[in-house]
Amino acid sequence: MINVASVAGLNGSPFMSHYGAAKAGLISFSRSLAIELAAQGVRVNSLVPGWIETDLTDFLRGTKEAEAGALARVPMARWGRPEEIAHAALFLASDSSSFMTGQELIVDGGLSAMP
């Protein structure tokens, strides 16, 4: 099982408290479910994207100022691409991650590594 969370669920996110709380809950749910289902061979992990170029982030890409503000804390200084999240999901669904459960795979260009 792969649950899609967000870096907003790892740290506080101004003006996104409802979204961050939901994603934090999903991360906790995934960890608990991973423990409950491990004996049955079911793996449960969270995929945790950062700023990805999707409809959800259109509002930040509308002006150069907003875009610069969003990317200022991303060490890779760019938007993630949807296919990069798809590749991470494929990894989690594959045998390559067969010993992973209850984990968060963070794909955020380094955003969560920033202090």
Biopython code that builds the backbone (N, CA, C, O; Angstrom):
import numpy as np
from Bio.PDB.StructureBuilder import StructureBuilder

atoms = [
    (1, "MET", "N", (0.848, -1.160, 0.000)),
    (1, "MET", "CA", (0.000, 0.000, 0.000)),
    (1, "MET", "C", (0.903, 1.235, 0.000)),
    (1, "MET", "O", (1.863, 1.321, 0.765)),
    (2, "ILE", "N", (0.577, 2.172, -0.862)),
    (2, "ILE", "CA", (1.324, 3.431, -0.942)),
    (2, "ILE", "C", (0.338, 4.563, -0.703)),
    (2, "ILE", "O", (-0.601, 4.753, -1.475)),
    (3, "ASN", "N", (0.556, 5.306, 0.361)),
    (3, "ASN", "CA", (-0.271, 6.472, 0.658)),
    (3, "ASN", "C", (0.494, 7.724, 0.268)),
    (3, "ASN", "O", (1.661, 7.881, 0.628)),
    (4, "VAL", "N", (-0.153, 8.607, -0.458)),
    (4, "VAL", "CA", (0.510, 9.830, -0.905)),
    (4, "VAL", "C", (0.235, 10.936, 0.098)),
    (4, "VAL", "O", (-0.898, 11.393, 0.250)),
    (5, "ALA", "N", (1.289, 11.355, 0.778)),
    (5, "ALA", "CA", (1.204, 12.413, 1.774)),
    (5, "ALA", "C", (1.785, 13.692, 1.167)),
    (5, "ALA", "O", (1.579, 13.963, -0.016)),
    (6, "SER", "N", (2.499, 14.468, 1.957)),
    (6, "SER", "CA", (3.105, 15.719, 1.497)),
    (6, "SER", "C", (4.113, 16.178, 2.534)),
    (6, "SER", "O", (4.005, 15.837, 3.712)),
    (7, "VAL", "N", (5.102, 16.959, 2.089)),
    (7, "VAL", "CA", (6.025, 17.546, 3.058)),
    (7, "VAL", "C", (5.282, 18.482, 4.009)),
    (7, "VAL", "O", (5.780, 18.783, 5.094)),
    (8, "ALA", "N", (4.101, 18.940, 3.613)),
    (8, "ALA", "CA", (3.286, 19.766, 4.509)),
    (8, "ALA", "C", (2.875, 18.978, 5.753)),
    (8, "ALA", "O", (2.520, 19.574, 6.770)),
    (9, "GLY", "N", (2.919, 17.657, 5.686)),
    (9, "GLY", "CA", (2.606, 16.828, 6.839)),
    (9, "GLY", "C", (3.797, 16.559, 7.737)),
    (9, "GLY", "O", (3.643, 15.943, 8.792)),
    (10, "LEU", "N", (4.984, 17.008, 7.343)),
    (10, "LEU", "CA", (6.193, 16.807, 8.138)),
    (10, "LEU", "C", (6.524, 18.009, 9.005)),
    (10, "LEU", "O", (7.060, 17.858, 10.103)),
    (11, "ASN", "N", (6.205, 19.199, 8.518)),
    (11, "ASN", "CA", (6.512, 20.449, 9.216)),
    (11, "ASN", "C", (5.301, 21.358, 9.137)),
    (11, "ASN", "O", (4.376, 21.108, 8.363)),
    (12, "GLY", "N", (5.307, 22.391, 9.920)),
    (12, "GLY", "CA", (4.229, 23.365, 9.839)),
    (12, "GLY", "C", (4.229, 24.059, 8.489)),
    (12, "GLY", "O", (5.285, 24.316, 7.911)),
    (13, "SER", "N", (3.041, 24.359, 7.995)),
    (13, "SER", "CA", (2.899, 25.032, 6.701)),
    (13, "SER", "C", (1.916, 26.182, 6.850)),
    (13, "SER", "O", (0.716, 25.950, 7.001)),
    (14, "PRO", "N", (2.399, 27.412, 6.811)),
    (14, "PRO", "CA", (1.494, 28.552, 6.969)),
    (14, "PRO", "C", (0.368, 28.539, 5.940)),
    (14, "PRO", "O", (0.592, 28.260, 4.762)),
    (15, "PHE", "N", (-0.828, 28.841, 6.393)),
    (15, "PHE", "CA", (-2.024, 28.926, 5.550)),
    (15, "PHE", "C", (-2.434, 27.585, 4.944)),
    (15, "PHE", "O", (-3.282, 27.532, 4.053)),
    (16, "MET", "N", (-1.828, 26.508, 5.428)),
    (16, "MET", "CA", (-2.164, 25.169, 4.944)),
    (16, "MET", "C", (-2.355, 24.211, 6.109)),
    (16, "MET", "O", (-2.100, 23.015, 5.975)),
    (17, "SER", "N", (-2.802, 24.726, 7.255)),
    (17, "SER", "CA", (-2.889, 23.884, 8.453)),
    (17, "SER", "C", (-3.811, 22.689, 8.247)),
    (17, "SER", "O", (-3.499, 21.585, 8.693)),
    (18, "HIS", "N", (-4.920, 22.889, 7.590)),
    (18, "HIS", "CA", (-5.859, 21.787, 7.345)),
    (18, "HIS", "C", (-5.229, 20.704, 6.460)),
    (18, "HIS", "O", (-5.396, 19.511, 6.714)),
    (19, "TYR", "N", (-4.519, 21.123, 5.442)),
    (19, "TYR", "CA", (-3.871, 20.199, 4.517)),
    (19, "TYR", "C", (-2.732, 19.455, 5.220)),
    (19, "TYR", "O", (-2.610, 18.235, 5.111)),
    (20, "GLY", "N", (-1.900, 20.216, 5.944)),
    (20, "GLY", "CA", (-0.778, 19.617, 6.667)),
    (20, "GLY", "C", (-1.241, 18.620, 7.721)),
    (20, "GLY", "O", (-0.635, 17.562, 7.887)),
    (21, "ALA", "N", (-2.317, 18.955, 8.435)),
    (21, "ALA", "CA", (-2.846, 18.052, 9.462)),
    (21, "ALA", "C", (-3.338, 16.752, 8.829)),
    (21, "ALA", "O", (-3.102, 15.669, 9.365)),
    (22, "ALA", "N", (-4.014, 16.858, 7.703)),
    (22, "ALA", "CA", (-4.508, 15.657, 7.021)),
    (22, "ALA", "C", (-3.346, 14.777, 6.554)),
    (22, "ALA", "O", (-3.396, 13.554, 6.684)),
    (23, "LYS", "N", (-2.312, 15.401, 6.016)),
    (23, "LYS", "CA", (-1.170, 14.633, 5.510)),
    (23, "LYS", "C", (-0.356, 14.032, 6.661)),
    (23, "LYS", "O", (0.156, 12.920, 6.533)),
    (24, "ALA", "N", (-0.231, 14.746, 7.776)),
    (24, "ALA", "CA", (0.444, 14.196, 8.960)),
    (24, "ALA", "C", (-0.333, 12.994, 9.492)),
    (24, "ALA", "O", (0.261, 11.994, 9.897)),
    (25, "GLY", "N", (-1.656, 13.094, 9.487)),
    (25, "GLY", "CA", (-2.487, 11.976, 9.909)),
    (25, "GLY", "C", (-2.304, 10.768, 9.003)),
    (25, "GLY", "O", (-2.289, 9.631, 9.475)),
    (26, "LEU", "N", (-2.167, 11.006, 7.717)),
    (26, "LEU", "CA", (-1.962, 9.921, 6.759)),
    (26, "LEU", "C", (-0.618, 9.229, 6.997)),
    (26, "LEU", "O", (-0.517, 8.007, 6.883)),
    (27, "ILE", "N", (0.402, 10.006, 7.323)),
    (27, "ILE", "CA", (1.720, 9.430, 7.618)),
    (27, "ILE", "C", (1.637, 8.556, 8.867)),
    (27, "ILE", "O", (2.164, 7.444, 8.879)),
    (28, "SER", "N", (0.985, 9.043, 9.905)),
    (28, "SER", "CA", (0.833, 8.267, 11.135)),
    (28, "SER", "C", (-0.007, 7.009, 10.893)),
    (28, "SER", "O", (0.323, 5.931, 11.387)),
    (29, "PHE", "N", (-1.084, 7.156, 10.138)),
    (29, "PHE", "CA", (-1.926, 6.015, 9.779)),
    (29, "PHE", "C", (-1.103, 4.950, 9.047)),
    (29, "PHE", "O", (-1.233, 3.758, 9.325)),
    (30, "SER", "N", (-0.261, 5.387, 8.116)),
    (30, "SER", "CA", (0.568, 4.457, 7.338)),
    (30, "SER", "C", (1.528, 3.696, 8.237)),
    (30, "SER", "O", (1.706, 2.488, 8.077)),
    (31, "ARG", "N", (2.146, 4.392, 9.179)),
    (31, "ARG", "CA", (3.073, 3.729, 10.098)),
    (31, "ARG", "C", (2.352, 2.685, 10.945)),
    (31, "ARG", "O", (2.828, 1.560, 11.100)),
    (32, "SER", "N", (1.209, 3.067, 11.487)),
    (32, "SER", "CA", (0.449, 2.136, 12.334)),
    (32, "SER", "C", (-0.028, 0.932, 11.540)),
    (32, "SER", "O", (0.085, -0.204, 12.000)),
    (33, "LEU", "N", (-0.557, 1.175, 10.358)),
    (33, "LEU", "CA", (-1.038, 0.084, 9.517)),
    (33, "LEU", "C", (0.105, -0.839, 9.099)),
    (33, "LEU", "O", (-0.082, -2.049, 8.974)),
    (34, "ALA", "N", (1.284, -0.267, 8.884)),
    (34, "ALA", "CA", (2.449, -1.079, 8.523)),
    (34, "ALA", "C", (2.764, -2.089, 9.622)),
    (34, "ALA", "O", (3.082, -3.244, 9.339)),
    (35, "ILE", "N", (2.677, -1.655, 10.858)),
    (35, "ILE", "CA", (2.939, -2.554, 11.984)),
    (35, "ILE", "C", (1.861, -3.638, 12.055)),
    (35, "ILE", "O", (2.159, -4.815, 12.259)),
    (36, "GLU", "N", (0.612, -3.223, 11.886)),
    (36, "GLU", "CA", (-0.507, -4.162, 11.977)),
    (36, "GLU", "C", (-0.488, -5.225, 10.876)),
    (36, "GLU", "O", (-0.878, -6.367, 11.118)),
    (37, "LEU", "N", (-0.042, -4.866, 9.681)),
    (37, "LEU", "CA", (-0.145, -5.761, 8.526)),
    (37, "LEU", "C", (1.152, -6.461, 8.135)),
    (37, "LEU", "O", (1.148, -7.296, 7.231)),
    (38, "ALA", "N", (2.251, -6.141, 8.792)),
    (38, "ALA", "CA", (3.547, -6.712, 8.408)),
    (38, "ALA", "C", (3.541, -8.241, 8.457)),
    (38, "ALA", "O", (4.098, -8.887, 7.570)),
    (39, "ALA", "N", (2.926, -8.817, 9.470)),
    (39, "ALA", "CA", (2.914, -10.278, 9.604)),
    (39, "ALA", "C", (2.166, -10.958, 8.462)),
    (39, "ALA", "O", (2.410, -12.130, 8.173)),
    (40, "GLN", "N", (1.260, -10.237, 7.813)),
    (40, "GLN", "CA", (0.531, -10.788, 6.671)),
    (40, "GLN", "C", (1.257, -10.531, 5.350)),
    (40, "GLN", "O", (0.748, -10.884, 4.286)),
    (41, "GLY", "N", (2.431, -9.926, 5.411)),
    (41, "GLY", "CA", (3.206, -9.656, 4.209)),
    (41, "GLY", "C", (2.775, -8.410, 3.457)),
    (41, "GLY", "O", (3.163, -8.215, 2.306)),
    (42, "VAL", "N", (1.983, -7.571, 4.090)),
    (42, "VAL", "CA", (1.531, -6.331, 3.455)),
    (42, "VAL", "C", (2.453, -5.203, 3.891)),
    (42, "VAL", "O", (2.652, -4.970, 5.083)),
    (43, "ARG", "N", (3.007, -4.512, 2.914)),
    (43, "ARG", "CA", (3.873, -3.360, 3.187)),
    (43, "ARG", "C", (3.059, -2.087, 3.005)),
    (43, "ARG", "O", (2.276, -1.968, 2.062)),
    (44, "VAL", "N", (3.250, -1.136, 3.914)),
    (44, "VAL", "CA", (2.534, 0.142, 3.858)),
    (44, "VAL", "C", (3.569, 1.254, 4.022)),
    (44, "VAL", "O", (4.262, 1.322, 5.037)),
    (45, "ASN", "N", (3.667, 2.115, 3.025)),
    (45, "ASN", "CA", (4.618, 3.216, 3.059)),
    (45, "ASN", "C", (3.935, 4.489, 2.581)),
    (45, "ASN", "O", (2.892, 4.451, 1.928)),
    (46, "SER", "N", (4.549, 5.612, 2.921)),
    (46, "SER", "CA", (4.050, 6.917, 2.469)),
    (46, "SER", "C", (5.008, 7.495, 1.443)),
    (46, "SER", "O", (6.226, 7.466, 1.621)),
    (47, "LEU", "N", (4.453, 8.009, 0.391)),
    (47, "LEU", "CA", (5.201, 8.763, -0.610)),
    (47, "LEU", "C", (4.956, 10.234, -0.286)),
    (47, "LEU", "O", (3.813, 10.688, -0.237)),
    (48, "VAL", "N", (6.043, 10.973, -0.065)),
    (48, "VAL", "CA", (5.938, 12.336, 0.453)),
    (48, "VAL", "C", (6.559, 13.328, -0.531)),
    (48, "VAL", "O", (7.757, 13.603, -0.462)),
    (49, "PRO", "N", (5.752, 13.865, -1.443)),
    (49, "PRO", "CA", (6.281, 14.840, -2.401)),
    (49, "PRO", "C", (6.420, 16.231, -1.792)),
    (49, "PRO", "O", (5.750, 16.593, -0.825)),
    (50, "GLY", "N", (7.314, 16.985, -2.401)),
    (50, "GLY", "CA", (7.425, 18.408, -2.096)),
    (50, "GLY", "C", (6.671, 19.198, -3.152)),
    (50, "GLY", "O", (5.589, 18.794, -3.576)),
    (51, "TRP", "N", (7.237, 20.326, -3.582)),
    (51, "TRP", "CA", (6.601, 21.161, -4.603)),
    (51, "TRP", "C", (6.707, 20.486, -5.967)),
    (51, "TRP", "O", (7.793, 20.375, -6.536)),
    (52, "ILE", "N", (5.577, 20.044, -6.477)),
    (52, "ILE", "CA", (5.524, 19.347, -7.761)),
    (52, "ILE", "C", (4.709, 20.202, -8.735)),
    (52, "ILE", "O", (3.708, 20.809, -8.355)),
    (53, "GLU", "N", (5.141, 20.241, -9.962)),
    (53, "GLU", "CA", (4.466, 21.044, -10.988)),
    (53, "GLU", "C", (3.157, 20.353, -11.397)),
    (53, "GLU", "O", (3.120, 19.544, -12.324)),
    (54, "THR", "N", (2.088, 20.702, -10.673)),
    (54, "THR", "CA", (0.753, 20.148, -10.935)),
    (54, "THR", "C", (-0.272, 21.270, -10.815)),
    (54, "THR", "O", (0.070, 22.411, -10.505)),
    (55, "ASP", "N", (-1.522, 20.931, -11.064)),
    (55, "ASP", "CA", (-2.604, 21.908, -10.903)),
    (55, "ASP", "C", (-2.656, 22.454, -9.483)),
    (55, "ASP", "O", (-3.025, 23.610, -9.277)),
    (56, "LEU", "N", (-2.289, 21.631, -8.497)),
    (56, "LEU", "CA", (-2.334, 22.058, -7.099)),
    (56, "LEU", "C", (-1.376, 23.209, -6.815)),
    (56, "LEU", "O", (-1.612, 23.992, -5.894)),
    (57, "THR", "N", (-0.303, 23.325, -7.586)),
    (57, "THR", "CA", (0.671, 24.399, -7.353)),
    (57, "THR", "C", (0.568, 25.529, -8.380)),
    (57, "THR", "O", (1.425, 26.411, -8.419)),
    (58, "ASP", "N", (-0.472, 25.504, -9.204)),
    (58, "ASP", "CA", (-0.667, 26.577, -10.192)),
    (58, "ASP", "C", (-0.665, 27.965, -9.550)),
    (58, "ASP", "O", (-0.125, 28.917, -10.114)),
    (59, "PHE", "N", (-1.272, 28.072, -8.367)),
    (59, "PHE", "CA", (-1.365, 29.372, -7.708)),
    (59, "PHE", "C", (0.004, 29.946, -7.364)),
    (59, "PHE", "O", (0.146, 31.164, -7.251)),
    (60, "LEU", "N", (1.012, 29.096, -7.194)),
    (60, "LEU", "CA", (2.362, 29.567, -6.889)),
    (60, "LEU", "C", (3.188, 29.841, -8.136)),
    (60, "LEU", "O", (4.207, 30.529, -8.083)),
    (61, "ARG", "N", (2.745, 29.305, -9.237)),
    (61, "ARG", "CA", (3.485, 29.523, -10.477)),
    (61, "ARG", "C", (2.863, 30.639, -11.304)),
    (61, "ARG", "O", (3.265, 30.871, -12.444)),
    (62, "GLY", "N", (1.878, 31.332, -10.727)),
    (62, "GLY", "CA", (1.178, 32.398, -11.438)),
    (62, "GLY", "C", (1.985, 33.673, -11.585)),
    (62, "GLY", "O", (1.826, 34.398, -12.567)),
    (63, "THR", "N", (2.852, 33.957, -10.616)),
    (63, "THR", "CA", (3.704, 35.146, -10.697)),
    (63, "THR", "C", (5.146, 34.754, -10.395)),
    (63, "THR", "O", (5.408, 33.770, -9.702)),
    (64, "LYS", "N", (6.066, 35.540, -10.926)),
    (64, "LYS", "CA", (7.484, 35.249, -10.682)),
    (64, "LYS", "C", (7.826, 35.372, -9.203)),
    (64, "LYS", "O", (8.659, 34.622, -8.693)),
    (65, "GLU", "N", (7.186, 36.315, -8.512)),
    (65, "GLU", "CA", (7.463, 36.515, -7.087)),
    (65, "GLU", "C", (7.009, 35.317, -6.259)),
    (65, "GLU", "O", (7.740, 34.837, -5.393)),
    (66, "ALA", "N", (5.800, 34.841, -6.533)),
    (66, "ALA", "CA", (5.282, 33.692, -5.786)),
    (66, "ALA", "C", (6.112, 32.447, -6.070)),
    (66, "ALA", "O", (6.416, 31.678, -5.158)),
    (67, "GLU", "N", (6.474, 32.252, -7.315)),
    (67, "GLU", "CA", (7.282, 31.094, -7.690)),
    (67, "GLU", "C", (8.657, 31.159, -7.031)),
    (67, "GLU", "O", (9.142, 30.156, -6.509)),
    (68, "ALA", "N", (9.275, 32.312, -7.052)),
    (68, "ALA", "CA", (10.591, 32.474, -6.431)),
    (68, "ALA", "C", (10.505, 32.214, -4.932)),
    (68, "ALA", "O", (11.410, 31.609, -4.356)),
    (69, "GLY", "N", (9.432, 32.661, -4.300)),
    (69, "GLY", "CA", (9.250, 32.426, -2.872)),
    (69, "GLY", "C", (9.102, 30.948, -2.555)),
    (69, "GLY", "O", (9.667, 30.463, -1.575)),
    (70, "ALA", "N", (8.352, 30.234, -3.371)),
    (70, "ALA", "CA", (8.149, 28.801, -3.147)),
    (70, "ALA", "C", (9.439, 28.020, -3.342)),
    (70, "ALA", "O", (9.728, 27.100, -2.577)),
    (71, "LEU", "N", (10.209, 28.374, -4.347)),
    (71, "LEU", "CA", (11.422, 27.619, -4.662)),
    (71, "LEU", "C", (12.645, 28.070, -3.870)),
    (71, "LEU", "O", (13.691, 27.424, -3.935)),
    (72, "ALA", "N", (12.534, 29.158, -3.131)),
    (72, "ALA", "CA", (13.677, 29.699, -2.389)),
    (72, "ALA", "C", (14.241, 28.705, -1.376)),
    (72, "ALA", "O", (15.435, 28.737, -1.079)),
    (73, "ARG", "N", (13.406, 27.836, -0.851)),
    (73, "ARG", "CA", (13.854, 26.870, 0.161)),
    (73, "ARG", "C", (14.098, 25.473, -0.412)),
    (73, "ARG", "O", (14.351, 24.529, 0.337)),
    (74, "VAL", "N", (14.024, 25.344, -1.729)),
    (74, "VAL", "CA", (14.274, 24.053, -2.374)),
    (74, "VAL", "C", (15.713, 24.055, -2.889)),
    (74, "VAL", "O", (16.005, 24.753, -3.860)),
    (75, "PRO", "N", (16.620, 23.297, -2.269)),
    (75, "PRO", "CA", (18.017, 23.311, -2.696)),
    (75, "PRO", "C", (18.222, 23.019, -4.180)),
    (75, "PRO", "O", (19.156, 23.553, -4.780)),
    (76, "MET", "N", (17.382, 22.193, -4.785)),
    (76, "MET", "CA", (17.529, 21.907, -6.212)),
    (76, "MET", "C", (16.970, 23.032, -7.076)),
    (76, "MET", "O", (17.122, 23.009, -8.297)),
    (77, "ALA", "N", (16.319, 24.022, -6.448)),
    (77, "ALA", "CA", (15.850, 25.256, -7.100)),
    (77, "ALA", "C", (14.967, 25.018, -8.323)),
    (77, "ALA", "O", (15.061, 25.736, -9.319)),
    (78, "ARG", "N", (14.107, 24.000, -8.236)),
    (78, "ARG", "CA", (13.182, 23.752, -9.342)),
    (78, "ARG", "C", (11.966, 23.006, -8.807)),
    (78, "ARG", "O", (11.960, 22.501, -7.684)),
    (79, "TRP", "N", (10.944, 22.955, -9.643)),
    (79, "TRP", "CA", (9.751, 22.176, -9.342)),
    (79, "TRP", "C", (10.030, 20.705, -9.626)),
    (79, "TRP", "O", (10.757, 20.374, -10.562)),
    (80, "GLY", "N", (9.456, 19.838, -8.822)),
    (80, "GLY", "CA", (9.497, 18.423, -9.140)),
    (80, "GLY", "C", (8.540, 18.147, -10.291)),
    (80, "GLY", "O", (7.575, 18.882, -10.499)),
    (81, "ARG", "N", (8.810, 17.102, -11.024)),
    (81, "ARG", "CA", (7.951, 16.716, -12.150)),
    (81, "ARG", "C", (7.081, 15.522, -11.744)),
    (81, "ARG", "O", (7.539, 14.660, -10.994)),
    (82, "PRO", "N", (5.864, 15.459, -12.215)),
    (82, "PRO", "CA", (4.981, 14.343, -11.869)),
    (82, "PRO", "C", (5.613, 12.973, -12.120)),
    (82, "PRO", "O", (5.397, 12.038, -11.349)),
    (83, "GLU", "N", (6.382, 12.856, -13.179)),
    (83, "GLU", "CA", (6.997, 11.563, -13.469)),
    (83, "GLU", "C", (8.030, 11.164, -12.419)),
    (83, "GLU", "O", (8.289, 9.976, -12.225)),
    (84, "GLU", "N", (8.618, 12.144, -11.743)),
    (84, "GLU", "CA", (9.562, 11.818, -10.668)),
    (84, "GLU", "C", (8.836, 11.182, -9.484)),
    (84, "GLU", "O", (9.386, 10.311, -8.810)),
    (85, "ILE", "N", (7.623, 11.611, -9.239)),
    (85, "ILE", "CA", (6.806, 11.006, -8.187)),
    (85, "ILE", "C", (6.347, 9.619, -8.641)),
    (85, "ILE", "O", (6.305, 8.684, -7.842)),
    (86, "ALA", "N", (6.008, 9.491, -9.907)),
    (86, "ALA", "CA", (5.598, 8.186, -10.447)),
    (86, "ALA", "C", (6.727, 7.167, -10.315)),
    (86, "ALA", "O", (6.480, 6.013, -9.965)),
    (87, "HIS", "N", (7.952, 7.579, -10.590)),
    (87, "HIS", "CA", (9.088, 6.664, -10.470)),
    (87, "HIS", "C", (9.282, 6.217, -9.026)),
    (87, "HIS", "O", (9.590, 5.053, -8.769)),
    (88, "ALA", "N", (9.102, 7.141, -8.085)),
    (88, "ALA", "CA", (9.212, 6.789, -6.666)),
    (88, "ALA", "C", (8.111, 5.802, -6.276)),
    (88, "ALA", "O", (8.359, 4.861, -5.522)),
    (89, "ALA", "N", (6.908, 6.014, -6.783)),
    (89, "ALA", "CA", (5.797, 5.099, -6.503)),
    (89, "ALA", "C", (6.090, 3.706, -7.070)),
    (89, "ALA", "O", (5.818, 2.694, -6.425)),
    (90, "LEU", "N", (6.642, 3.668, -8.273)),
    (90, "LEU", "CA", (7.011, 2.379, -8.866)),
    (90, "LEU", "C", (8.044, 1.653, -8.018)),
    (90, "LEU", "O", (7.976, 0.435, -7.857)),
    (91, "PHE", "N", (9.001, 2.402, -7.475)),
    (91, "PHE", "CA", (9.993, 1.793, -6.580)),
    (91, "PHE", "C", (9.299, 1.188, -5.361)),
    (91, "PHE", "O", (9.572, 0.045, -4.994)),
    (92, "LEU", "N", (8.405, 1.950, -4.735)),
    (92, "LEU", "CA", (7.721, 1.443, -3.546)),
    (92, "LEU", "C", (6.846, 0.227, -3.852)),
    (92, "LEU", "O", (6.654, -0.632, -2.992)),
    (93, "ALA", "N", (6.322, 0.154, -5.059)),
    (93, "ALA", "CA", (5.467, -0.969, -5.444)),
    (93, "ALA", "C", (6.267, -2.191, -5.899)),
    (93, "ALA", "O", (5.706, -3.272, -6.076)),
    (94, "SER", "N", (7.561, -2.020, -6.086)),
    (94, "SER", "CA", (8.383, -3.100, -6.644)),
    (94, "SER", "C", (9.053, -3.936, -5.555)),
    (94, "SER", "O", (9.028, -3.588, -4.374)),
    (95, "ASP", "N", (9.645, -5.037, -5.981)),
    (95, "ASP", "CA", (10.413, -5.886, -5.073)),
    (95, "ASP", "C", (11.693, -5.199, -4.589)),
    (95, "ASP", "O", (12.314, -5.652, -3.627)),
    (96, "SER", "N", (12.087, -4.112, -5.250)),
    (96, "SER", "CA", (13.282, -3.379, -4.818)),
    (96, "SER", "C", (13.110, -2.767, -3.436)),
    (96, "SER", "O", (14.094, -2.447, -2.770)),
    (97, "SER", "N", (11.860, -2.601, -3.001)),
    (97, "SER", "CA", (11.602, -2.041, -1.666)),
    (97, "SER", "C", (10.981, -3.100, -0.750)),
    (97, "SER", "O", (10.224, -2.770, 0.163)),
    (98, "SER", "N", (11.304, -4.366, -0.997)),
    (98, "SER", "CA", (10.653, -5.470, -0.286)),
    (98, "SER", "C", (10.891, -5.493, 1.219)),
    (98, "SER", "O", (10.149, -6.161, 1.939)),
    (99, "PHE", "N", (11.899, -4.785, 1.714)),
    (99, "PHE", "CA", (12.156, -4.752, 3.158)),
    (99, "PHE", "C", (11.813, -3.389, 3.748)),
    (99, "PHE", "O", (12.319, -3.023, 4.808)),
    (100, "MET", "N", (10.968, -2.651, 3.075)),
    (100, "MET", "CA", (10.519, -1.334, 3.551)),
    (100, "MET", "C", (9.051, -1.414, 3.933)),
    (100, "MET", "O", (8.216, -1.853, 3.142)),
    (101, "THR", "N", (8.749, -0.994, 5.130)),
    (101, "THR", "CA", (7.364, -0.800, 5.537)),
    (101, "THR", "C", (7.344, 0.217, 6.668)),
    (101, "THR", "O", (8.268, 0.277, 7.479)),
    (102, "GLY", "N", (6.289, 1.011, 6.715)),
    (102, "GLY", "CA", (6.170, 2.044, 7.741)),
    (102, "GLY", "C", (7.102, 3.218, 7.527)),
    (102, "GLY", "O", (7.449, 3.917, 8.479)),
    (103, "GLN", "N", (7.512, 3.443, 6.287)),
    (103, "GLN", "CA", (8.495, 4.481, 5.982)),
    (103, "GLN", "C", (7.889, 5.601, 5.150)),
    (103, "GLN", "O", (6.841, 5.444, 4.522)),
    (104, "GLU", "N", (8.578, 6.733, 5.163)),
    (104, "GLU", "CA", (8.225, 7.855, 4.299)),
    (104, "GLU", "C", (9.329, 8.007, 3.265)),
    (104, "GLU", "O", (10.496, 8.186, 3.613)),
    (105, "LEU", "N", (8.959, 7.936, 2.003)),
    (105, "LEU", "CA", (9.908, 8.206, 0.913)),
    (105, "LEU", "C", (9.662, 9.655, 0.489)),
    (105, "LEU", "O", (8.670, 9.973, -0.166)),
    (106, "ILE", "N", (10.589, 10.514, 0.881)),
    (106, "ILE", "CA", (10.460, 11.947, 0.635)),
    (106, "ILE", "C", (11.134, 12.296, -0.681)),
    (106, "ILE", "O", (12.315, 12.013, -0.881)),
    (107, "VAL", "N", (10.371, 12.912, -1.575)),
    (107, "VAL", "CA", (10.857, 13.304, -2.900)),
    (107, "VAL", "C", (10.561, 14.799, -3.032)),
    (107, "VAL", "O", (9.504, 15.196, -3.523)),
    (108, "ASP", "N", (11.516, 15.619, -2.585)),
    (108, "ASP", "CA", (11.215, 17.054, -2.475)),
    (108, "ASP", "C", (12.352, 17.981, -2.874)),
    (108, "ASP", "O", (12.328, 19.158, -2.516)),
    (109, "GLY", "N", (13.333, 17.494, -3.593)),
    (109, "GLY", "CA", (14.431, 18.343, -4.041)),
    (109, "GLY", "C", (15.265, 18.912, -2.911)),
    (109, "GLY", "O", (15.982, 19.894, -3.099)),
    (110, "GLY", "N", (15.178, 18.295, -1.727)),
    (110, "GLY", "CA", (15.953, 18.759, -0.573)),
    (110, "GLY", "C", (15.208, 19.700, 0.350)),
    (110, "GLY", "O", (15.760, 20.128, 1.364)),
    (111, "LEU", "N", (13.970, 20.033, 0.030)),
    (111, "LEU", "CA", (13.188, 20.987, 0.835)),
    (111, "LEU", "C", (13.156, 20.613, 2.312)),
    (111, "LEU", "O", (13.385, 21.469, 3.166)),
    (112, "SER", "N", (12.879, 19.355, 2.626)),
    (112, "SER", "CA", (12.760, 18.958, 4.036)),
    (112, "SER", "C", (14.109, 18.889, 4.754)),
    (112, "SER", "O", (14.143, 18.784, 5.980)),
    (113, "ALA", "N", (15.209, 18.946, 4.023)),
    (113, "ALA", "CA", (16.534, 18.944, 4.633)),
    (113, "ALA", "C", (16.940, 20.329, 5.120)),
    (113, "ALA", "O", (17.880, 20.470, 5.902)),
    (114, "MET", "N", (16.222, 21.353, 4.652)),
    (114, "MET", "CA", (16.556, 22.725, 5.031)),
    (114, "MET", "C", (16.156, 22.993, 6.480)),
    (114, "MET", "O", (15.129, 22.497, 6.943)),
    (115, "PRO", "N", (16.950, 23.765, 7.187)),
    (115, "PRO", "CA", (16.595, 24.094, 8.585)),
    (115, "PRO", "C", (15.408, 25.057, 8.637)),
    (115, "PRO", "O", (14.973, 25.442, 9.722)),
]
sb = StructureBuilder()
sb.init_structure("model")
sb.init_model(0)
sb.init_chain("A")
sb.init_seg("    ")
for serial, (resi, resn, name, xyz) in enumerate(atoms, 1):
    if name == "N":
        sb.init_residue(resn, " ", resi, " ")
    sb.init_atom(name, np.array(xyz, "f"), 0.0, 1.0, " ", f" {name:<3s}", serial, name[0])
structure = sb.get_structure()
